[in-house]
Amino acid sequence: MNYRKLGKTGFKVSEISLGTWQVGGKWGSVFNDYNAERIINSAIDKGINFIDTADVYSDGLSETAVGRVVRSRSERIYVATKCGRQISPHVNEGYQPKVLVKYVEDSLKRTGLKTLDLIQLHCPPSEVYYRPEIFGTFEKLKEQGKILNLGVSVEKVEEALKAIEYPNVTTVQIIFNLFRQRPAELFFREAAKKNAGIIVRVPLASGLLTGLFNASTKFGKDDHRYFNREGKAFDKGETFSGINYELGLKAVQELKSLFPGVNNLAPVALKWILQHKEISCVIPGASKPDHVTSNLSVYNIPALTEKQVSAMNEIYTRYIKPEVHQRW
């Protein structure tokens, strides 16, 4: 396992870490505590020391499972969670200091931790980024010892750039992968200037970049890859990185031709991300321990050649860029 610095937090975190949106079961399935604990323990056993969760994942059960496992281990495991998505309707006006303080306190109770290593605003409406009092609220929580660091999870590059103007924003979680390349144009450089850690989520475009899906693949009706393709439930960019599924399959088919004989492209997609040195860590999810092993097999393949990277980027330019590049 390799470790990188997580911006102003000073934490040295595993460059391949663990996201827990679907931990304990695939998207839409019933949460399973036993499965969740197996996944989290497997990740820690393999050297992963940064775990990302949120208060809305499985209605708080993800946070509870993460806290329970972390408290049972002797290793120093950094726990990041998020708050804000419980606000309904999810609008700017719903973001109030007392509401956010309550969410942080609830996360502390669920995890059983004395302090949260990192609390992140969970993809708030764009207007929230222009409200200094919201960001100041977390300074008070830091003084009280309830959190160590504040970060944000964003949908758009513009939101990320605005967020790092606040000195107490230590990290930005953003979607970045072979099919979502815009953050590398400007944001990565500006984040480096501000010493803001970059946490990459949706690195496999909701599984599309594994190369394991086809036109016949079926997703359950409770799976966001079934019901959110047009953004009916939340931001469209969270599902398949906002790409039309059929178009994505065509692009992946060309990607496969660059790596003949490779059935699972996940390690290749993760290797492409990690070659961007500005990134602190990547948080692919897992719905079973084998997925953790698959993600870490990135270390079993050689570095991508310039020719391979160029060909991969050309696929993005030809298929994906015209459709999504300026949207997020």
C-alpha positions as CSV (number, residue, x, y, z in Angstrom):
1,M,0.0,0.0,0.0
2,N,1.2,3.5,-0.8
3,Y,0.2,6.5,1.3
4,R,-0.2,10.2,0.5
5,K,-0.7,13.4,2.4
6,L,-4.3,14.5,2.8
7,G,-3.8,18.2,2.4
8,K,-3.9,20.4,5.4
9,T,-5.1,17.6,7.6
10,G,-1.5,16.3,7.7
11,F,-2.9,12.7,7.7
12,K,-1.0,10.1,5.7
13,V,-3.8,8.1,4.1
14,S,-3.8,5.0,1.8
15,E,-4.0,6.2,-1.8
16,I,-6.7,3.5,-2.3
17,S,-9.1,3.9,0.5
18,L,-12.7,2.8,1.1
19,G,-16.0,4.4,0.2
20,T,-19.0,3.0,2.1
21,W,-22.0,4.2,0.1
22,Q,-23.0,0.6,-0.7
23,V,-21.0,-1.2,2.0
24,G,-23.1,-4.0,3.6
25,G,-25.0,-4.7,0.4
26,K,-25.3,-3.5,-3.2
27,W,-27.2,-0.3,-3.9
28,G,-30.8,-0.8,-3.1
29,S,-30.4,-4.0,-1.1
30,V,-31.1,-4.4,2.6
31,F,-28.1,-3.4,4.8
32,N,-26.2,-6.4,6.2
33,D,-24.1,-5.7,9.3
34,Y,-22.1,-8.9,9.0
35,N,-21.2,-8.1,5.3
36,A,-20.3,-4.5,6.2
37,E,-17.9,-5.6,8.9
38,R,-16.3,-8.2,6.7
39,I,-15.7,-5.5,4.0
40,I,-14.3,-2.9,6.4
41,N,-12.1,-5.4,8.3
42,S,-10.8,-6.7,5.0
43,A,-9.9,-3.2,3.9
44,I,-8.0,-2.5,7.1
45,D,-6.3,-5.8,7.0
46,K,-4.9,-4.8,3.6
47,G,-3.5,-1.5,4.8
48,I,-6.4,0.9,4.1
49,N,-6.5,3.5,6.8
50,F,-9.1,6.0,5.5
51,I,-12.8,5.2,5.4
52,D,-15.4,7.6,4.0
53,T,-19.1,7.3,5.0
54,A,-22.1,9.6,5.4
55,D,-25.0,10.0,7.7
56,V,-27.5,9.2,4.9
57,Y,-25.8,6.0,3.8
58,S,-28.3,3.2,4.7
59,D,-30.0,5.7,7.1
60,G,-27.0,5.9,9.4
61,L,-26.2,2.1,9.5
62,S,-23.1,2.6,7.5
63,E,-21.7,5.1,10.0
64,T,-22.6,2.7,12.8
65,A,-20.8,-0.2,11.2
66,V,-17.7,1.9,10.4
67,G,-17.5,3.2,14.0
68,R,-18.0,-0.3,15.5
69,V,-15.2,-1.8,13.4
70,V,-12.8,1.1,13.8
71,R,-13.3,1.1,17.6
72,S,-12.4,-2.7,17.6
73,R,-9.1,-2.2,15.8
74,S,-5.7,-1.1,17.2
75,E,-4.6,0.6,14.0
76,R,-5.1,4.4,13.5
77,I,-8.0,4.6,11.0
78,Y,-9.1,7.9,9.8
79,V,-12.9,8.3,9.6
80,A,-14.5,10.8,7.3
81,T,-18.3,11.3,7.3
82,K,-20.7,13.9,5.8
83,C,-23.7,16.0,6.7
84,G,-26.3,18.0,5.0
85,R,-28.1,15.6,2.7
86,Q,-30.7,14.9,5.4
87,I,-32.1,18.4,4.8
88,S,-35.5,18.0,3.1
89,P,-36.1,19.7,0.8
90,H,-32.4,19.9,0.1
91,V,-32.2,23.7,-0.5
92,N,-29.9,26.5,0.6
93,E,-32.4,27.8,3.2
94,G,-32.3,24.4,5.0
95,Y,-28.6,24.9,5.8
96,Q,-28.5,26.5,9.2
97,P,-25.7,26.3,11.9
98,K,-27.9,24.6,14.5
99,V,-29.1,22.0,12.0
100,L,-25.5,21.1,11.0
101,V,-24.3,21.0,14.6
102,K,-27.1,18.5,15.4
103,Y,-26.0,16.3,12.4
104,V,-22.4,16.3,13.6
105,E,-23.5,15.3,17.1
106,D,-25.7,12.5,15.7
107,S,-22.8,11.2,13.7
108,L,-20.6,11.1,16.8
109,K,-23.3,9.1,18.6
110,R,-23.7,6.6,15.7
111,T,-20.0,6.0,15.2
112,G,-19.2,6.0,19.0
113,L,-16.2,8.1,18.3
114,K,-15.1,11.0,20.5
115,T,-14.0,13.1,17.6
116,L,-14.6,13.0,13.8
117,D,-11.4,13.1,11.8
118,L,-13.1,14.8,8.9
119,I,-16.6,16.1,8.5
120,Q,-17.7,17.1,5.0
121,L,-20.6,19.2,3.7
122,H,-22.4,16.7,1.6
123,C,-22.9,18.2,-1.9
124,P,-24.8,21.3,-0.7
125,P,-26.6,23.6,-3.1
126,S,-24.2,26.1,-4.8
127,E,-25.5,29.0,-2.8
128,V,-24.2,27.5,0.4
129,Y,-20.6,28.0,-0.7
130,Y,-21.2,31.8,-0.5
131,R,-22.3,31.7,3.1
132,P,-19.2,32.2,5.4
133,E,-21.3,31.6,8.6
134,I,-21.8,28.0,7.5
135,F,-18.1,27.4,7.2
136,G,-17.5,29.3,10.5
137,T,-19.9,26.9,12.3
138,F,-17.3,24.1,12.0
139,E,-14.6,26.2,13.6
140,K,-16.7,26.2,16.7
141,L,-17.1,22.4,16.5
142,K,-13.3,22.1,16.1
143,E,-12.7,24.2,19.2
144,Q,-15.1,21.9,21.1
145,G,-13.1,18.9,20.1
146,K,-16.0,17.3,18.1
147,I,-14.2,17.5,14.8
148,L,-10.6,17.7,13.6
149,N,-11.1,18.9,10.1
150,L,-13.7,20.3,7.7
151,G,-14.1,19.3,4.1
152,V,-16.6,19.5,1.3
153,S,-18.0,17.0,-1.2
154,V,-19.0,18.8,-4.4
155,E,-20.8,18.2,-7.6
156,K,-19.1,20.9,-9.7
157,V,-15.6,22.2,-10.3
158,E,-16.9,25.7,-9.7
159,E,-18.1,24.7,-6.2
160,A,-14.7,23.1,-5.5
161,L,-12.9,26.3,-6.4
162,K,-15.2,28.4,-4.2
163,A,-14.9,26.0,-1.3
164,I,-11.1,26.2,-1.1
165,E,-11.3,30.0,-0.7
166,Y,-12.2,29.2,2.9
167,P,-9.0,28.6,4.9
168,N,-10.6,25.9,7.1
169,V,-11.6,23.7,4.2
170,T,-8.9,21.1,4.3
171,T,-10.2,18.6,1.7
172,V,-12.5,18.4,-1.4
173,Q,-14.2,15.3,-2.5
174,I,-14.9,15.3,-6.2
175,I,-15.9,13.0,-9.0
176,F,-12.9,12.3,-11.2
177,N,-12.2,9.4,-13.5
178,L,-11.4,8.6,-17.1
179,F,-14.9,9.7,-18.1
180,R,-14.9,12.8,-15.9
181,Q,-11.7,14.7,-16.6
182,R,-12.5,18.4,-16.1
183,P,-11.2,18.7,-12.5
184,A,-7.7,18.1,-13.8
185,E,-7.8,21.2,-16.0
186,L,-7.7,23.9,-13.3
187,F,-9.0,22.7,-9.9
188,F,-6.1,20.3,-9.2
189,R,-3.6,23.1,-9.7
190,E,-5.5,25.5,-7.5
191,A,-6.1,22.9,-4.8
192,A,-2.3,22.2,-4.7
193,K,-1.7,26.0,-4.1
194,K,-4.1,25.9,-1.1
195,N,-2.8,22.6,0.2
196,A,-6.3,21.2,0.0
197,G,-6.5,17.4,-0.1
198,I,-8.3,15.8,-3.0
199,I,-10.5,12.8,-2.4
200,V,-11.7,11.1,-5.6
201,R,-15.1,9.5,-5.5
202,V,-17.0,7.5,-8.2
203,P,-13.6,6.5,-9.7
204,L,-15.2,3.6,-11.7
205,A,-18.2,5.6,-13.0
206,S,-20.6,3.5,-10.9
207,G,-19.0,0.3,-12.2
208,L,-19.1,1.2,-15.8
209,L,-15.3,1.5,-16.0
210,T,-14.8,-2.1,-14.7
211,G,-15.8,-3.3,-18.2
212,L,-18.1,-5.9,-16.6
213,F,-21.4,-4.4,-17.8
214,N,-23.1,-4.8,-21.1
215,A,-26.4,-4.0,-22.8
216,S,-28.1,-7.0,-21.1
217,T,-26.9,-6.1,-17.5
218,K,-29.9,-5.7,-15.2
219,F,-30.0,-3.4,-12.2
220,G,-32.5,-3.7,-9.4
221,K,-35.3,-1.1,-9.3
222,D,-33.8,0.2,-6.0
223,D,-30.4,0.7,-7.5
224,H,-29.5,4.3,-8.5
225,R,-28.0,2.9,-11.7
226,Y,-31.6,2.0,-12.7
227,F,-33.7,4.9,-11.3
228,N,-31.3,7.9,-11.4
229,R,-29.9,7.8,-15.0
230,E,-31.7,11.1,-15.7
231,G,-31.1,12.6,-12.3
232,K,-34.7,12.0,-10.9
233,A,-33.5,11.3,-7.4
234,F,-30.2,13.3,-7.1
235,D,-27.5,14.8,-9.3
236,K,-27.3,12.9,-12.6
237,G,-23.5,13.1,-12.4
238,E,-23.4,10.7,-9.5
239,T,-24.7,7.9,-11.8
240,F,-22.3,6.6,-14.5
241,S,-20.7,10.0,-14.1
242,G,-23.7,11.5,-15.9
243,I,-22.9,9.6,-19.2
244,N,-25.6,8.0,-21.3
245,Y,-25.2,4.3,-20.4
246,E,-25.2,3.0,-24.0
247,L,-22.6,5.6,-25.0
248,G,-20.5,4.6,-22.0
249,L,-20.6,1.0,-23.1
250,K,-19.3,1.9,-26.6
251,A,-16.4,3.9,-25.0
252,V,-15.6,1.0,-22.7
253,Q,-15.6,-1.4,-25.6
254,E,-12.9,0.7,-27.2
255,L,-11.0,0.9,-23.9
256,K,-11.0,-2.9,-23.7
257,S,-9.3,-3.1,-27.1
258,L,-6.3,-1.2,-25.6
259,F,-5.9,-4.0,-22.9
260,P,-6.6,-7.3,-24.7
261,G,-7.1,-10.2,-22.3
262,V,-8.0,-8.0,-19.3
263,N,-11.5,-8.9,-18.1
264,N,-11.7,-6.4,-15.2
265,L,-10.6,-2.9,-16.1
266,A,-11.0,-1.5,-12.6
267,P,-7.3,-1.7,-11.8
268,V,-6.5,0.1,-15.1
269,A,-9.0,2.8,-14.4
270,L,-7.7,3.3,-10.9
271,K,-4.1,3.4,-12.1
272,W,-5.0,6.2,-14.6
273,I,-6.4,8.2,-11.6
274,L,-3.4,7.6,-9.4
275,Q,-1.0,8.9,-12.0
276,H,-2.3,12.3,-11.1
277,K,0.0,13.3,-8.3
278,E,-2.2,16.0,-6.9
279,I,-4.7,13.4,-5.7
280,S,-4.6,12.4,-2.0
281,C,-6.7,9.2,-2.2
282,V,-9.4,7.4,-4.2
283,I,-12.4,5.9,-2.4
284,P,-13.9,3.1,-4.6
285,G,-16.8,1.3,-2.9
286,A,-17.3,-2.3,-2.2
287,S,-20.4,-4.5,-1.7
288,K,-18.3,-7.6,-0.8
289,P,-14.7,-8.2,0.3
290,D,-13.7,-9.4,-3.2
291,H,-14.3,-5.8,-4.4
292,V,-11.6,-4.5,-2.0
293,T,-9.2,-7.1,-3.4
294,S,-10.1,-6.1,-6.9
295,N,-9.5,-2.4,-6.2
296,L,-6.1,-3.1,-4.6
297,S,-5.0,-5.2,-7.6
298,V,-4.0,-1.8,-9.0
299,Y,-0.6,-2.6,-7.5
300,N,-0.3,-5.8,-9.5
301,I,-0.2,-4.0,-12.9
302,P,2.6,-1.9,-14.3
303,A,2.4,1.8,-14.7
304,L,0.5,2.9,-17.8
305,T,2.7,4.0,-20.7
306,E,2.4,7.4,-22.3
307,K,1.0,5.7,-25.4
308,Q,-1.7,3.9,-23.3
309,V,-2.7,7.1,-21.4
310,S,-2.9,9.0,-24.7
311,A,-5.1,6.4,-26.2
312,M,-7.3,6.3,-23.2
313,N,-7.7,10.1,-23.2
314,E,-8.5,10.0,-26.9
315,I,-11.5,7.8,-26.2
316,Y,-12.7,10.3,-23.6
317,T,-12.2,13.2,-26.1
318,R,-14.1,11.4,-28.9
319,Y,-17.0,9.8,-27.0
320,I,-17.4,11.5,-23.6
321,K,-16.1,15.1,-23.6
322,P,-18.7,16.6,-25.9
323,E,-21.5,15.2,-23.7
324,V,-20.4,16.0,-20.2
325,H,-17.2,18.0,-19.9
326,Q,-18.7,21.4,-19.2
327,R,-21.6,20.2,-17.1
328,W,-19.7,19.4,-13.9
